[in-house]
Structure formats: structure tokens, C-alpha cells
Amino acid sequence: MLTVAEIMTREPYTLGPDDSLANARQLMAEHHIRHIPIVSPEGSLIGVVTQRDVLAAGGAGPAARDEDTNAAKETVPLSSIMTTPVQSVDEQAGLRGTAIHLQKNRLGCLPVLRNDQLVGIITDSDFIAIAITLREQIECAEPDGYDFDEEVEDDFS
């Protein structure tokens, strides 16, 4: 059985609850990520901030043009916008059950824990990568002449 530990991103980028919305925006932009685990000074997982949280906290309406309002929003502490409590997964959990949990709960990520300490993160993008790899393996194993991507003509009248 494949486990979460085999495909998770190890040592994910993290921030603390007192870091700001601006810190989250910068980290997401620099590292092309959409999820940031929020950890306590002791290293315990206490929340998650997603790209959606950052966009919602930053505003997008007419008030977003007001420079004073924008500056104030950027100093908002992540503790006020993070999702808590956090759903997480143990690194030895199976991939199938984890994928079902993500889909059923409409989650984009699950922080990965070992003995209650953050060791990684697994995202919906990780499962898409697996699907692409499996599709490529199936295509290589198929007999020549059959193309899954070929359009099927309708033979019915």
C-alpha cells in the first residue's frame, strides 16, 4: 500500500500566527504555493492559511482601491484568518483513504503529522500528479494503435 509519506511535500513552508497577511502573500508568490501550515513557536500545528483565505482577507471590491485600507489589511495577523482546528493526516495513512477524505471534505490540502509534529503536506495537486503518472504508465502498456485521447465517432443513428 502506498502511503502519504511517499508523495507528500516534506518540510513545507510555514508561518506563525503573528505573521501578517503580507507575509503569507509573499511566501505564496515566491514559492508558488497555495497552502501554508501555521505553527506555534513550539512547532505545533495550529492552523492553515490557504490562497482563498488570503484573497478573501485582502478584499477585491471598490474598497480595495483605498490605499489606507489596503495597508491595514496587509498587517492582519494570520491567527485571525487561519482555519482552525486543522484536519491533518498521519504520514503512514494510505493514499486511497486520504484522497477520498480530501474529496469528501472538499479540502485542498492536509498537513502531515508524525507524533503530532508537522513533517509534510499533501495537496490535491499531488494526487493529480499521481493520476498523470498512472495514465502515462497505462498508455505505455496498451497495445499499439489505440489512443485514449482520440475522439470516438458516434456510430448510432
N, C-alpha and C positions, 0 to 999 in steps of 0.2 A: 504494500500500500504506500502510495506517495504521501508525504506529509507536508505540512505548511513550511517547515524548516527548509525543505528542498527548493522552494521557489520564492520565499519571502525576500524582501529587501532588508539586508542586515544593517544594523546601526543607522536607523533612519534619522533624518534631521529633526531636531526637537527645539521647542522653545519653552519658556517658563510662563506661569500665569500672569506675571507682572510685565512681560514683554508686551509691546504695543501692536496694534493693527498694522502700523507701518513696518514693524519688524517681520510680521507674517507675510505681508505683500512682497517685501524684498527677498525673503527666503524662498518663497514660491517662484518668483520671477527668476532668480539666479540659478535655481536648481531644477526648474521645470517640474515642480511637484504640485499636487492638489490637496494633500493631507499633511497636517503637522500634529504629531502627538505632543501634548502639553504635559510636562513632567514637573514634579515638585523639586525643591532644592536637594532633597534626599535621593532623587531619581525615580520616584514612584509615578506611575501613570495616573494623571488626574483628569485628563480631558483630551479632546481632539478638536482642532480647528480645520475646517475644510475651505476650499476655494469659494464655495457657495456662502459660507459664513462671512468670509472676508468681503465678498461683493455686497451682501446684504447690509453689513455694518458700515460699509463705505458710502452707501446711498447711490442712487443713479438718476434721481429726479431733478427738477429745477433747482432745488436747494444745493445740489452738488456743484453748482457754479459759484456759490458763495465761498470765497477763499477762507474766511474765518471759520465757517462751519466745517470745511474740509480739513483744515489744520487740527481742529478739535477732535474730529473723528479719528484721525491718524494716531492720536495719543491714547485712544481707548485701550485699556488693558485686555489681554486675551481672556482673562478669567471671566469677563463679562459677556463674551460671545462664544466661548467654547462649549462643546457638547459634553455634558456630564450627567449621570455616570456613563462610563465608556464601555461599550461592548468590546470584548477582546477575545483572542483565541490562544490556546497553548500551542507551542511550536510543534508538538507531536500529533496534533489533530490531523485527521485525514482531509485530503483536498476536496473530495466529493461533498462531504458534510459541510465543509467551510464554504464552498461555492453555493450550496443550497441555502445556507444561513445568510450569506450576503444578498442573494437574490430575494429570498423570502422577506427579509427586513429592509430591502431597498437601501443597502449600505454600499458606499464606495470603497470602504477600507475596514480592516480590522487590525489594530495593534496586536503584535505577537509577544506573548509573555513566556518567560521561563522562571519558575519560582517567584512569581509576582513582580519580576523585573522586565522592563521593555528590552527586547532583543531584536525586534524587527517590525515590519509592517507588510501586510499583504493587501493588494488592491484588486479592483475589478479588472484593471489593465493587465495584471499578472495572469489572470485567467484567460483573457483574450489572447495573450502571447502563447499560452498552452494550446488553445484551440487552433491557432495558426500553425504551430509546430505539428500538431496531430494531423491536421489537414494535409500538410506537406508530406508527412510520412505515409498517409493513405494514398495520396496521388502517386508516390514513388512505387507503392506496392501494387497498384492497379495494372491490369494488362494494358498494353498499348492500344490506342485507338479510342479510348473512352475518356471524354473530357467533362468533368463535373460542371465546369463553367459554361459549357456550350448550351445555347438556348435550345429547348425542346420544342419541336413543332407540334402544333395541335393536330392530331390525326382524326379528330372527331368532327362530324358534320352536324 
